[in-house]
């Protein structure tokens, strides 16, 4: 029986890019014009293929020799960014062995066994001397900065200095899920390329391939819950997120008077040792649901259900309750979870306080 991967390949290993044809066309048009911007800001929600696109473009640039790009002669226009897995450049990029590519990303913390929260400024300071070098293979030098929202102010200022005087035949690909968190001067010096979330059917199709063990209805629900992010869909599937979401909707369904016994049961479940993944999934889902509900009030339309009964719950809570009230609830719950993380508060109490905040708004 063949082994089925339940993970998306790392972007540097992934030859496949789905549902971003327009973004690829923009990059190709820039290349074919002979006026390649020296920096691109590739933005969008997590898990939709931003870094995959960046490495796809990096491989394409690195495959172009000294004579390519319309700078010398008149080569035929490129029609695709794809460099197949069988190509030597693909192999070298995947292994981190291409001399003209530098990747900057969050380093791994060996002590904690996970990625560090931020990208250290000393990593960013590697970029300037790298770009000043002559290309080892006579073509382009490319930097992929993945997770630029993880840069502190010193790191952002270091990037800004590079963008002010970029060397010739160099490209900096800045990948971020939060373009607005970067300095305006960085944004103004980059060509912006914002990716849309993946269509729901694309996420469901990827889930069918990567998680064939899931029922069709569960894959459809996860695809809707993920809002266009296959990365989020897979994370939720791994965490049992759909079952947790059903539990959460069942609890909220008891409003305006919260089922306190069930709320304590959920709190106990999430406070147990080893329940970190479930706790973070529930807190993320509650914040997401409140934001989704507030958006529905602003638009005057209830969104499609993820699980049965959700639309009726939103309609009931929307009666005689203003948008401002639910935006305030979303803000309070969001701040509560952020404070709990930084102050290491009791998780059961944090979850109960969040649910009681929602109850207070529903019963006021």
PyMOL commands that set and color helices and strands:
alter all, ss='L'
color gray80, all
select helices_A, chain A and resi 11-13+21-33+50-62+88-94+121-124+126-132+148-150+153-164+179-181+184-188+200-210+216-226+230-239+241-252+260-271+276-299+310-318+323-343+347-363
alter helices_A, ss='H'
color red, helices_A
select strands_A, chain A and resi 39-43+101-104+108-109+114-115+141-146+170-176+191-194
alter strands_A, ss='S'
color yellow, strands_A
deselect
rebuild
show_as cartoon
